[in-house]
Amino acid sequence: MKEKALLAVSFGTSHEDTRQKTIGAVEQALSDAFGGWQVEAAYTSPTIRRILAGRRQAVPSPEEAMEAMAAQGVRRLLVQPTHLICGEEYDKLCKAVWQREGLFERVQMGQPLLYDLEDYKAVAQAVCEALPVEPEEALVLMGHGTPHPMNAVYPALQYVFQSLGMGHVFLGTVEGWPDGPDVVARVQAAGYRKAALAPLMLVAGDHAKNDMAGPEPDSWKSLLEGAGLPVRCILQGLGELEAIQQMYVEHARRALAAWQD
Ligand code: CO
């Protein structure tokens, strides 16, 4: 074990088809960028950790990972979450990390993907470049959404798409505001004839496969089709995009720069 360690913390996913391409790719990008650092992974979701442990693919919780690292002699710890916003999951992680700060000489935490306005612009650009549309086709993005006040990131990001000339992008959330019916109504009112549908989430897991692209009458695919729009589903998590992977690397570097003052 090296003295300096970077812990990449994700919510986690049990969907193996997307896990390596998204979370695994972000972890790899961090590992490539931080030569000389021990890079470890942790997942916050107890359900997902239980499922993975049952498949002999155990991933530790952040608490377990920190305690193991401290016991193995790590002195300086940089925690980089792969979360999208400073929401509930991020708050919980901060609490867990700062409670264990005393186990190390220095602890620093990186920011999630969508932290400041520059992040919003960079994510908007990366998404639009990765998901080109056809004429008369809207790009409908499903974010996660949350009852946490940071749900405000989603309408703010919608405004950024608009202001950068990406008016064909419509962003909603599955668990927050604006919701699916709201987004479909806006796409219809804007006169689009068809829609490309993709998750604005790190992984294309359960929400993307079911709430977004599933056959149930309340999936976003069904809502759009019900509004008369043919739908093209893109089951690709943000973590698959190199530009997004590099944003996490940048956020980790930013945290480290603050550390070295
Ligand atoms: Co969820």
Boltz pocket constraint, residues with backbone or C-beta under 6 A from the ligand:
constraints:
  - pocket:
      binder: B
      contacts: [[A, 144], [A, 175], [A, 207]]
      max_distance: 6.0
